[in-house]
Amino acid sequence: MASTRGACAPLAVAAFVFLVCAAATVVYTTSFSLSTALLAVSGLRPDDVFTIPHALTTKSSGNSNVGGPLHTSLHTCRKPKLPPNPLPPFYCCPPASASSSEPINFTLPDLAEPLRVRHITRRPVHAVGAEYMAKYERAIALMKALPHTDPRSFYQMANIHCAYCTGSYRQTTHPELDMQIHFSWFFFPFHRAYLYFFERIAAKLLGEPDFALPFWSWDVPDGMRMPPEFANSSSPLYDPVRNPRHAPPRLVDLGFLGVESNRTDEQQIQHNLRTMYKQMIGNAALPSLFHGQPFRAGQFDKPGPGTVELSPHNTVHTWTGDIAPTNVENMGTYYSAGRDPLFYPHNSNIDRLWEAWREVGAARGYRGHVDFTDRDWLDSSFLFYDEESRLVRITVRDVLDIEKLRYKFDGVGMPWVDARPPTTPNMRKNKALLKSVRIPLSLHKVVTVEVRRPQVLRSTQEKEAHEEVLVIDGIETDGTEMVKFDVYVNAMEHEKVEPSGRELAGSYMCLSHPRIDGTCKGMLVETSMRVALNELLEDLDADGDDTVTVTLVPRHGKVKIRTLRIVYMVE
């Protein structure tokens, strides 16, 4: 049986703040209608259901010709938009193809090919041994030894991330618009394709077809430290632009943003496992909650991230990067993250978590733990050079099945699947002292709002049919700095809640975003965040409450929020 989850949101009315969106059911489908059977199960009237067509699922550019898959071209790649005081080099576009100006289409590995004649196994860094890691170290050394003009060089491999994350690439059919793979449904498939070609190039340079990229399993206790091989200053795996306080044996903090915790190792491990539960299970009930929001041709970028991208992906980037530079290079900002050899094992673990999310869903009957079937997602594509220096176009649908890509992950367990956080005892519930709040709001201090729920005591069938979700929309931040704020539910005394406590429903966390206009002033990043709350309201024994409170706590950076609303989602 699928786990259930629910939600809430605000708008100022007299001394209280209410937002009642009784007709806010969001359904990602090409159809403008829902079946009578679905409506009967949901308990909603036809006029209570809001179905969003393809062209409206994310903010458009104002051009009526929106929708369809996204593509990029070398011809539309241009100088990146970088933050103030970046570390050189500054140009991120790949070199022109030597053999042809047009890319070839990707084809899945063939048994007749010398490379990957059988499945390879990616293994965790903490358990693979010195010989295995010596191969990765040599692969990085060989890549670094190639001239910068070689598309297989470490310099060019790092630039791939820069080009797809800084506005260097433009949408082929809408060159006035950026192609940004973060903060959207492209996050997982892009990084999988990226690592696939990185791994093939490494294997080719090593002359070892069975070479497999290791993964940094920071989600399991044995892997929650920076691997010591990356802390050796004489190794090609070393990056001097890292946070020196986080060298081993320091435990990684999956909620990190610039402030060191004083937790014991046992407390930190518990915090990390509870964070993983929230991001992989509690808040990841649907494809768009896990993957991120749809991003189609003709629309502005960054419609909204999925759970894992915000944390632990972004928080591990920030934990690893050096907080001394303005932009927390290398790992702590998008344009330079690929310059750190640790970037690739880090994202190899992200790739593993995509598989884990689907496996947990299948094992526990979470029906929403499946990928999109939307053609705009499946047919969108990215450009990479392969091990033979050929420019290749690969689509999302090409990377959905790692069995067909002929690799797998060595099992390290998923100890977080049962790390459901406990509730905080003795929380004050008196809402009489709440003050009115104007929307939109500037989040320069803690804000608590009371939210009336359109429906209470929904049946099990209703919860399975629709996820009740809090949508925080129009999040505006300064792209030149890291930003984080926390979202608490029914926790007006949020200080009592442990960092991984149940009432902490979610956290928005964004790296410094490398986008600067001609005046060198920071350009705003505008996006959204979604938090599934059905399971949380059950845990808080609040499923029958007419209202809940939502407390927004700023942690770092300047934030504006345009709207908060409740939607019922089915995908």
C-alpha distance (Angstrom), angle and dihedral (degrees) to the residues before:
residue distance angle dihedral
M1 . . .
A2 3.78 . .
S3 3.79 118.1 .
T4 3.81 113.0 -113.7
R5 3.76 128.6 -130.0
G6 3.89 137.1 178.9
A7 3.87 146.5 -173.9
C8 3.83 158.0 -166.3
A9 3.89 147.9 -158.2
P10 3.94 147.8 -173.5
L11 3.83 153.3 -108.7
A12 3.82 128.4 161.7
V13 3.80 116.8 -97.7
A14 3.84 118.6 162.5
A15 3.81 110.6 -58.9
F16 3.79 92.3 -18.3
V17 3.75 133.3 55.9
F18 3.78 118.2 -128.9
L19 3.74 135.6 172.7
V20 3.77 115.2 -176.3
C21 3.78 113.1 -177.1
A22 3.78 100.2 173.9
A23 3.79 92.7 164.5
A24 3.77 100.8 44.3
T25 3.76 106.4 111.0
V26 3.79 109.0 146.3
V27 3.78 118.1 -153.9
Y28 3.80 120.3 177.6
T29 3.78 102.2 -145.2
T30 3.76 138.7 114.7
S31 3.79 90.9 -120.5
F32 3.79 124.6 89.6
S33 3.80 92.8 -148.8
L34 3.77 139.5 55.8
S35 3.75 125.6 -140.3
T36 3.78 119.0 -97.4
A37 3.80 88.4 -121.7
L38 3.79 92.4 57.3
L39 3.79 91.9 48.1
A40 3.78 90.5 49.2
V41 3.79 91.1 53.1
S42 3.79 92.8 45.8
G43 3.80 95.5 49.6
L44 3.80 89.8 -135.3
R45 3.78 125.7 129.8
P46 3.83 117.0 -121.0
D47 3.80 90.6 -110.0
D48 3.84 90.2 54.4
V49 3.80 92.3 62.1
F50 3.79 119.7 88.8
T51 3.79 111.9 -164.9
I52 3.79 115.5 -166.5
P53 3.81 117.6 -149.4
H54 3.82 122.7 -142.5
A55 3.78 96.7 -92.9
L56 3.81 93.7 52.9
T57 3.78 104.1 45.5
T58 3.79 91.0 94.7
K59 3.77 135.2 21.8
S60 3.79 111.3 -75.9
S61 3.77 129.4 -147.3
G62 3.79 92.6 -116.5
N63 3.79 91.1 -98.0
S64 3.80 111.0 125.4
N65 3.81 89.7 -145.8
V66 3.81 96.3 80.9
G67 3.77 132.7 137.0
G68 3.76 134.3 58.4
P69 3.81 133.6 92.2
L70 3.80 121.7 -46.0
H71 3.80 123.5 -121.1
T72 3.80 136.9 175.7
S73 3.79 134.6 -150.2
L74 3.79 135.0 -162.2
H75 3.79 85.6 -124.9
T76 3.80 91.5 64.8
C77 3.81 97.1 45.2
R78 3.78 113.0 109.4
K79 3.78 142.7 167.3
P80 3.81 109.8 -51.1
K81 3.77 126.0 -112.0
L82 3.79 103.6 -121.9
P83 3.81 135.2 -174.6
P84 3.82 122.8 -105.1
N85 3.82 115.7 -72.4
P86 3.82 97.7 9.7
L87 3.78 122.0 -177.5
P88 3.84 112.6 -110.9
P89 3.00 143.9 -78.9
F90 3.77 98.5 69.2
Y91 3.82 107.5 -179.0
C92 3.80 114.4 89.6
C93 3.82 107.8 172.0
P94 3.82 116.4 110.3
P95 3.80 120.9 -112.1
A96 3.79 118.6 -92.8
S97 3.77 115.1 -88.9
A98 3.80 110.9 -95.1
S99 3.80 96.2 -154.2
S100 3.78 101.5 39.1
S101 3.76 140.2 -3.8
E102 3.80 90.8 -132.3
P103 3.82 125.2 64.5
I104 3.78 124.5 -119.0
N105 3.80 119.2 -124.1
F106 3.78 117.7 -103.7
T107 3.77 118.7 -107.9
L108 3.78 124.7 -166.6
P109 3.82 117.5 -105.3
D110 3.78 115.2 -79.6
L111 3.79 124.5 -144.8
A112 3.81 88.0 -126.8
E113 3.81 91.2 62.0
P114 3.82 116.2 98.5
L115 3.77 90.5 -134.1
R116 3.82 118.8 75.7
V117 3.77 96.7 2.2
R118 3.79 84.7 165.2
H119 3.77 135.7 15.5
I120 3.76 117.8 -70.2
T121 3.78 123.9 -149.0
R122 3.78 125.1 -135.0
R123 3.78 110.2 -147.1
P124 3.82 134.3 -164.1
V125 3.79 115.3 -93.7
H126 3.80 93.3 -130.7
A127 3.82 92.8 58.5
V128 3.80 107.6 32.9
G129 3.80 99.5 84.0
A130 3.80 135.1 -131.9
E131 3.82 97.1 -69.5
Y132 3.79 93.0 55.8
M133 3.80 93.5 46.9
A134 3.81 90.3 47.0
K135 3.81 87.3 63.0
Y136 3.79 91.8 53.5
E137 3.81 89.9 47.1
R138 3.81 90.7 51.6
A139 3.80 91.8 47.3
I140 3.80 90.6 54.6
A141 3.81 90.5 47.3
L142 3.82 91.2 51.8
M143 3.80 91.6 48.9
K144 3.80 91.4 49.3
A145 3.80 90.2 50.2
L146 3.82 92.9 58.5
P147 3.82 117.5 95.1
H148 3.79 115.2 -96.8
T149 3.79 89.8 -114.8
D150 3.81 90.8 63.7
P151 3.83 108.5 94.9
R152 3.82 88.9 -145.0
S153 3.81 93.6 58.0
F154 3.78 120.4 112.3
Y155 3.80 87.9 -116.5
Q156 3.80 91.8 58.9
M157 3.81 94.2 40.1
A158 3.81 89.2 56.4
N159 3.79 90.2 47.4
I160 3.81 91.4 59.9
H161 3.78 90.1 71.8
C162 3.79 91.0 45.4
A163 3.81 93.1 51.1
Y164 3.80 94.6 50.4
C165 3.81 94.9 42.3
T166 3.82 106.3 43.4
G167 3.78 105.8 50.8
S168 3.80 92.7 -95.4
Y169 3.81 91.2 124.3
R170 3.78 117.2 58.3
Q171 3.78 128.9 -159.8
T172 3.80 107.3 -89.1
T173 3.80 94.9 -136.0
H174 3.81 93.3 37.5
P175 3.83 107.4 34.9
E176 3.79 90.8 174.7
L177 3.83 88.8 68.2
D178 3.80 129.9 72.9
M179 3.78 125.6 -117.4
Q180 3.81 106.4 -140.9
I181 3.79 118.7 169.7
H182 3.80 96.1 -164.1
F183 3.81 124.3 82.2
S184 3.80 92.9 30.1
W185 3.80 144.1 69.7
F186 3.83 90.5 -76.2
F187 3.81 94.7 72.1
F188 3.82 98.2 94.7
P189 3.83 101.7 35.1
F190 3.82 94.1 46.2
H191 3.79 93.5 52.6
R192 3.81 91.7 45.2
A193 3.81 91.0 54.1
Y194 3.81 90.8 44.2
L195 3.81 92.9 54.1
Y196 3.79 92.5 43.3
F197 3.81 92.3 60.9
F198 3.81 92.4 39.1
E199 3.81 88.8 55.1
R200 3.80 93.9 47.3
I201 3.80 91.8 50.2
A202 3.82 90.7 49.0
A203 3.81 90.8 50.3
K204 3.81 91.5 49.4
L205 3.80 93.6 49.9
L206 3.80 91.3 46.8
G207 3.78 92.5 47.0
E208 3.82 88.1 -130.1
P209 3.81 113.1 118.9
D210 3.80 91.9 -169.7
F211 3.79 95.4 57.8
A212 3.81 111.7 130.3
L213 3.78 128.5 -167.9
P214 3.82 112.6 -113.7
F215 3.79 120.7 -130.0
W216 3.80 129.3 -136.8
S217 3.81 102.6 -130.6
W218 3.80 98.6 -158.6
D219 3.83 89.6 157.0
V220 3.83 93.6 71.2
P221 3.83 123.0 63.3
D222 3.82 95.9 -117.7
G223 3.80 90.9 54.7
M224 3.82 100.0 43.1
R225 3.79 95.2 107.3
M226 3.76 132.0 74.5
P227 3.81 104.0 -95.1
P228 3.83 108.3 -104.4
E229 3.82 91.9 -130.6
F230 3.82 87.8 70.8
A231 3.81 93.0 52.6
N232 3.82 95.4 59.6
S233 3.81 104.8 106.8
S234 3.81 92.2 -154.3
S235 3.81 93.5 55.7
P236 3.85 126.8 93.2
L237 3.82 84.9 -128.3
Y238 3.79 91.4 66.0
D239 3.80 120.5 101.3
P240 3.81 116.2 -170.0
V241 3.82 90.5 -158.5
R242 3.79 95.8 77.9
N243 3.78 134.8 104.5
P244 3.84 103.3 -84.7
R245 3.81 91.2 -155.9
H246 3.80 90.8 64.5
A247 3.77 99.5 59.1
P248 3.81 114.0 124.1
P249 2.97 134.8 -44.1
R250 3.83 88.5 36.2
L251 3.82 111.9 108.7
V252 3.78 116.7 -123.6
D253 3.81 116.5 -110.6
L254 3.82 110.3 -141.9
G255 3.80 89.8 -162.6
F256 3.80 96.9 48.3
L257 3.77 125.0 142.8
G258 3.79 110.9 158.0
V259 3.83 99.4 -59.2
E260 3.80 120.1 97.1
S261 3.79 117.1 -132.7
N262 3.79 124.7 -136.9
R263 3.81 94.5 -143.3
T264 3.76 122.0 136.7
D265 3.79 116.7 -116.6
E266 3.80 90.0 -101.9
Q267 3.81 91.8 51.5
Q268 3.81 92.1 46.6
I269 3.79 92.5 51.6
Q270 3.79 90.4 49.6
H271 3.81 90.9 48.8
N272 3.80 91.6 50.1
L273 3.80 94.1 49.0
R274 3.81 92.1 49.3
T275 3.79 90.1 48.7
M276 3.80 89.3 52.8
Y277 3.81 91.3 50.3
K278 3.79 91.7 53.8
Q279 3.79 94.7 47.1
M280 3.82 97.8 41.1
I281 3.81 100.8 36.5
G282 3.81 118.2 4.0
N283 3.80 96.8 48.7
A284 3.82 99.5 23.8
A285 3.80 102.1 73.1
L286 3.82 97.1 129.1
P287 3.81 136.7 36.9
S288 3.81 94.0 -107.9
L289 3.82 92.1 47.7
F290 3.81 91.2 53.3
H291 3.82 102.6 32.3
G292 3.82 100.6 31.1
Q293 3.78 134.9 -111.3
P294 3.83 126.1 -45.4
F295 3.81 115.6 -88.0
R296 3.79 114.7 -168.9
A297 3.78 136.3 179.0
G298 3.79 112.7 -74.7
Q299 3.80 95.3 25.3
F300 3.77 130.9 109.4
D301 3.79 115.5 -100.9
K302 3.82 129.2 -108.5
P303 3.84 99.8 44.2
G304 3.80 91.6 164.8
P305 3.83 140.1 -47.7
G306 3.77 130.1 -117.0
T307 3.78 124.5 -118.2
V308 3.80 101.0 -94.8
E309 3.79 93.7 46.5
L310 3.81 91.4 59.7
S311 3.79 93.1 44.9
P312 2.99 137.1 35.3
H313 3.83 92.7 6.7
N314 3.81 98.0 53.1
T315 3.80 94.9 34.9
V316 3.82 92.9 53.3
H317 3.80 89.0 49.6
T318 3.80 90.0 53.3
W319 3.82 93.5 42.5
T320 3.81 89.8 54.2
G321 3.81 99.3 42.7
D322 3.80 123.6 86.0
I323 3.80 109.9 -99.5
A324 3.83 91.4 -159.4
P325 3.85 96.9 77.6
T326 3.78 117.1 72.4
N327 3.80 93.4 -111.8
V328 3.84 99.4 36.5
E329 3.81 93.2 -115.8
N330 2.91 141.1 -141.5
M331 3.79 106.5 21.9
G332 3.79 94.7 7.9
T333 3.80 97.4 72.2
Y334 3.78 133.5 45.7
Y335 3.79 102.0 -120.9
S336 3.82 96.7 55.0
A337 3.82 103.8 28.6
G338 3.82 94.0 100.4
R339 3.82 90.7 60.0
D340 3.81 90.5 75.4
P341 3.84 113.6 80.1
L342 3.81 86.9 -144.6
F343 3.82 88.9 66.4
Y344 3.81 91.6 77.7
P345 3.85 99.3 51.8
H346 3.82 87.3 43.0
N347 3.79 92.5 56.3
S348 3.78 91.4 39.4
N349 3.80 85.2 65.4
I350 3.80 89.4 48.9
D351 3.80 87.3 54.4
R352 3.80 89.2 50.8
L353 3.82 90.6 52.1
W354 3.79 90.4 57.9
E355 3.81 87.6 59.3
A356 3.81 90.8 43.5
W357 3.83 92.1 53.4
R358 3.79 90.8 54.7
E359 3.82 92.5 43.8
V360 3.81 92.9 51.2
G361 3.79 90.1 48.2
A362 3.79 92.4 52.1
A363 3.80 93.6 44.9
R364 3.80 96.3 47.3
G365 3.78 100.5 32.9
Y366 3.80 97.3 -111.1
R367 3.77 97.2 160.6
G368 3.80 93.9 -166.0
H369 3.82 93.9 60.9
V370 3.79 93.6 95.8
D371 3.79 133.0 103.1
F372 3.78 127.5 -103.1
T373 3.79 118.4 -87.2
D374 3.81 92.7 -162.3
R375 3.81 111.7 130.1
D376 3.81 91.9 -143.2
W377 3.80 86.8 63.9
L378 3.78 97.6 38.3
D379 3.81 95.7 48.8
S380 3.82 98.1 43.3
S381 3.79 112.7 109.2
F382 3.81 146.4 -159.4
L383 3.80 133.8 -154.8
F384 3.82 125.6 -122.0
Y385 3.77 138.1 158.0
D386 3.80 114.6 -122.0
E387 3.81 130.6 -144.1
E388 3.83 90.4 -81.3
S389 3.82 92.0 53.1
R390 3.79 91.6 -108.4
L391 3.80 118.4 145.4
V392 3.81 107.9 -120.5
R393 3.79 132.4 -169.0
I394 3.80 111.9 -148.7
T395 3.80 125.7 -175.7
V396 3.77 130.6 -146.9
R397 3.80 91.0 -111.3
D398 3.83 88.6 57.6
V399 3.81 92.4 64.9
L400 3.81 103.3 42.2
D401 3.82 96.2 96.8
I402 3.80 117.0 51.3
E403 3.79 88.6 -173.0
K404 3.81 87.5 67.4
L405 3.80 90.4 44.6
R406 3.81 85.6 53.9
Y407 3.75 102.8 -125.7
K408 3.78 135.1 103.9
F409 3.79 139.3 -178.1
D410 3.76 126.2 -108.1
G411 3.79 108.1 -121.4
V412 3.80 116.0 -106.1
G413 3.79 95.8 165.1
M414 3.79 129.3 -113.8
P415 3.82 105.0 -108.5
W416 3.80 90.7 169.5
V417 3.82 95.6 67.4
D418 3.82 90.8 88.7
A419 3.82 97.8 32.7
R420 3.81 93.8 107.1
P421 3.82 105.7 164.9
P422 3.82 119.8 -117.9
T423 3.78 123.0 -121.3
T424 3.79 122.2 -106.6
P425 3.83 113.9 -107.7
N426 3.83 125.3 -130.0
M427 3.81 97.5 18.4
R428 3.82 113.0 170.9
K429 3.82 112.1 -115.2
N430 3.83 101.5 -176.4
K431 3.82 105.5 125.0
A432 3.81 96.5 177.0
L433 3.80 94.3 100.9
L434 3.80 96.5 55.2
K435 3.78 115.1 126.2
S436 3.79 127.7 -143.4
V437 3.79 117.2 -97.2
R438 3.77 128.5 -155.3
I439 3.79 117.9 -129.4
P440 3.02 123.5 -117.3
L441 3.79 92.2 46.7
S442 3.79 137.9 -171.8
L443 3.76 108.1 -132.0
H444 3.79 99.5 -142.9
K445 3.82 92.8 130.1
V446 3.80 138.7 19.9
V447 3.80 112.0 -65.6
T448 3.82 125.3 -166.8
V449 3.78 122.7 -171.8
E450 3.78 133.3 179.5
V451 3.76 114.6 -128.9
R452 3.79 125.5 -161.6
R453 3.79 113.1 -142.1
P454 3.81 116.9 -132.6
Q455 3.80 90.4 -144.1
V456 3.80 133.0 23.3
L457 3.79 133.4 -170.2
R458 3.77 92.8 19.7
S459 3.78 113.8 -170.2
T460 3.78 123.2 -110.8
Q461 3.81 88.8 -105.9
E462 3.80 91.5 52.7
K463 3.79 92.3 50.0
E464 3.78 92.1 48.9
A465 3.80 90.6 49.5
H466 3.81 96.9 48.2
E467 3.78 134.4 21.3
E468 3.80 114.3 -138.5
V469 3.80 105.0 -136.9
L470 3.77 137.6 -177.5
V471 3.80 110.3 -135.1
I472 3.80 117.9 -160.8
D473 3.78 103.3 -167.6
G474 3.78 135.4 -176.0
I475 3.81 94.0 29.7
E476 3.80 104.5 179.6
T477 3.79 120.8 -168.6
D478 3.78 137.5 165.6
G479 3.77 105.2 -98.2
T480 3.79 92.7 -147.4
E481 3.81 95.3 69.5
M482 3.77 141.7 47.1
V483 3.79 113.9 -99.0
K484 3.78 132.1 -161.4
F485 3.78 135.5 166.8
D486 3.79 130.9 167.2
V487 3.80 128.3 -135.0
Y488 3.82 117.8 -146.6
V489 3.79 127.4 -174.5
N490 3.82 122.4 -151.9
A491 3.79 90.2 -8.0
M492 3.78 109.6 114.1
E493 3.80 85.7 156.0
H494 3.78 90.2 54.0
E495 3.81 91.1 160.8
K496 3.81 88.3 74.5
V497 3.80 92.4 59.2
E498 3.79 117.1 95.7
P499 3.83 115.6 -122.5
S500 3.80 88.7 -100.9
G501 3.79 96.4 32.8
R502 3.80 122.4 141.5
E503 3.80 95.1 -113.0
L504 3.81 90.1 61.3
A505 3.79 94.7 90.0
G506 3.79 97.4 -179.2
S507 3.79 147.6 -34.1
Y508 3.78 131.6 -128.8
M509 3.79 110.5 -142.5
C510 3.81 125.6 173.0
L511 3.80 129.2 176.2
S512 3.78 118.6 -131.7
H513 3.77 101.5 -73.6
P514 3.81 115.6 -133.1
R515 3.76 102.9 -135.9
I516 3.81 121.7 118.9
D517 3.76 129.6 167.9
G518 3.80 126.0 -142.5
T519 3.80 93.2 -82.9
C520 3.83 91.8 59.0
K521 3.80 89.5 -122.7
G522 3.74 117.1 133.2
M523 3.79 115.1 -94.9
L524 3.78 116.9 -138.0
V525 3.78 120.3 -104.2
E526 3.81 109.1 -141.8
T527 3.78 119.8 -167.7
S528 3.80 142.9 124.4
M529 3.79 141.5 -116.0
R530 3.79 132.9 -146.8
V531 3.78 129.3 -158.8
A532 3.82 122.9 -170.9
L533 3.78 110.3 -144.7
N534 3.82 109.7 174.0
E535 3.79 93.9 101.0
L536 3.80 91.8 41.5
L537 3.80 94.3 53.3
E538 3.79 89.4 51.6
D539 3.80 91.1 50.7
L540 3.81 91.1 49.1
D541 3.82 90.7 48.2
A542 3.80 87.0 -122.6
D543 3.79 100.8 119.7
G544 3.80 90.9 108.7
D545 3.82 96.5 45.4
D546 3.79 118.2 115.2
T547 3.82 90.2 -144.7
V548 3.78 139.9 20.6
T549 3.76 131.1 -166.4
V550 3.78 123.6 -119.4
T551 3.80 116.7 -159.2
L552 3.82 119.3 -165.7
V553 3.81 114.0 -160.1
P554 3.84 119.0 -169.5
R555 3.80 112.8 -142.5
H556 3.79 104.7 170.3
G557 3.79 137.7 -2.4
K558 3.80 134.5 9.1
V559 3.79 118.3 -59.4
K560 3.79 136.1 -177.4
I561 3.80 123.3 -171.8
R562 3.79 121.8 -159.8
T563 3.80 103.1 -170.8
L564 3.78 144.1 -4.4
R565 3.77 120.5 -159.5
I566 3.78 144.6 159.8
V567 3.79 120.4 -116.3
Y568 3.78 133.4 176.6
M569 3.77 110.3 -136.7
V570 3.78 135.2 -162.7
E571 3.80 125.1 170.3
